[in-house]
């Protein structure tokens, strides 16, 4: 079974997002797709190699106040 993480960012800073690529990679996340919704919101889809590391990364991002506005951990059916 494979896992993906779908994130929605209501406000999005592309330079910050790009700068944090190594941190996400260390959390077992690989960016698969990035979408723009309307003029500001962004959605990012990641492949998840380690669910526990990904969840820990997500929790840390939210505790720092710059995490996504919505997150969905998905698995193949």
Contact map, one row per residue, 1 for C-alpha under 8 A:
11100000000000000000000000000000000000000000000000000000000000000000000000111
11110000000000000000000000000000000000000000000100000000000000000000000000110
11111000000000000000000000000000000000000000001110100000000000000000000011110
01111100000000000000000000000000000000000000111100000000000000000000000011100
00111110000000000000000000000000000000000000111100000000000000000000001111000
00011111000000000000000000000000000000000011110000000000000000000000001111000
00001111100000000000000000000000000000000011100000000000000000000001111100000
00000111110000000000000000000000000000001111000000000000000000000001111000000
00000011111100000000000000000000000000001110000000000000000000000011110000000
00000001111100000000000000000000000000011100000000000000000000000001100000000
00000000111110000000000000000000000000011100000000000000000000000000000000000
00000000111111001000000000000000000000011100000000000000000000000000000000000
00000000001111111000000000000000000000000000000000000000000000000000000000000
00000000000111111100000000000000000000000000000000000000000000000000000000000
00000000000011111110000000000000000000000000000000000000000000000000000000000
00000000000011111111000000000000000000000000000000000000000000000000000000000
00000000000111111111100000000000000000000000000000000000000000000000000000000
00000000000001111111100000000000000000000000000000000000000000000000000000000
00000000000000111111110000000000000000000000000000000000000000000000000000000
00000000000000011111111100000000000000000000000000000000000000000000000000000
00000000000000001111111110000000000000000000000000000000000000000000000000000
00000000000000000011111111000000000000000000000000000000000000000000000000000
00000000000000000001111111100000000000000000000000000000000000000000000000000
00000000000000000001111111111100000000000000000000000100100000000000000000000
00000000000000000000111111111100000000000000000000000000000000000000000000000
00000000000000000000011111111000000000000000000000000000000000000000000000000
00000000000000000000001111111000000000000000000001001101100000000000000000000
00000000000000000000000111111100000000000000000111101100000000000000000000000
00000000000000000000000111111110000000000000011111000100000000000000000000000
00000000000000000000000110011111000000000000011100000000000000000000000000000
00000000000000000000000000001111110000000001111000000000000000000000000000000
00000000000000000000000000000111110000000001111000000000000000000000000000000
00000000000000000000000000000011111000000001110000000000000000000000000000000
00000000000000000000000000000011111100000111100000000000000000000000000000000
00000000000000000000000000000000111110000111000000000000000000000000000000000
00000000000000000000000000000000011111111110000000000000000000000000000000000
00000000000000000000000000000000001111111110000000000000000000000000000000000
00000000000000000000000000000000000111111000000000000000000000000000000000000
00000000000000000000000000000000000111111000000000000000000000000000000000000
00000000011100000000000000000000000111111100000000000000000000000000000000000
00000001111100000000000000000000000111111110000000000000000000000000000000000
00000001111100000000000000000000011110011111000000000000000000000000000000000
00000111100000000000000000000000011110001111100000000000000000000000000000000
00000111000000000000000000000011111000000111110000000000000000000000000000000
00011110000000000000000000000011110000000011111000000000000000000000000000000
00011100000000000000000000001111100000000001111100000000000000000000000000000
00111000000000000000000000001111000000000000111110000000000000000000000000000
01111000000000000000000000011100000000000000011111100100000000000000000000000
00100000000000000000000000011000000000000000001111100000000000000000000000000
00000000000000000000000000111000000000000000000111111100000000000000000000000
00100000000000000000000000010000000000000000000111111110000000000000000000000
00000000000000000000000000000000000000000000000001111111000000000000000000000
00000000000000000000000000110000000000000000000001111111100000000000000000000
00000000000000000000000100111000000000000000000101111111110000000000000000000
00000000000000000000000000000000000000000000000000111111111000000000000000000
00000000000000000000000000100000000000000000000000011111111100000000000000000
00000000000000000000000100100000000000000000000000001111111110000000000000000
00000000000000000000000000000000000000000000000000000111111111000010000000000
00000000000000000000000000000000000000000000000000000011111111100000000000000
00000000000000000000000000000000000000000000000000000001111111110000000000000
00000000000000000000000000000000000000000000000000000000111111111111000000000
00000000000000000000000000000000000000000000000000000000011111111111000000000
00000000000000000000000000000000000000000000000000000000001111111110000000000
00000000000000000000000000000000000000000000000000000000000111111110000000000
00000000000000000000000000000000000000000000000000000000000011111110000000000
00000000000000000000000000000000000000000000000000000000000011111111000000000
00000000100000000000000000000000000000000000000000000000010011111111100000000
00000011110000000000000000000000000000000000000000000000000011000111111000000
00000011110000000000000000000000000000000000000000000000000000000011111000000
00000011100000000000000000000000000000000000000000000000000000000001111100000
00001111000000000000000000000000000000000000000000000000000000000001111110000
00001110000000000000000000000000000000000000000000000000000000000000011111000
00111100000000000000000000000000000000000000000000000000000000000000001111100
00111100000000000000000000000000000000000000000000000000000000000000000111110
11110000000000000000000000000000000000000000000000000000000000000000000011111
11100000000000000000000000000000000000000000000000000000000000000000000001111
10000000000000000000000000000000000000000000000000000000000000000000000000111
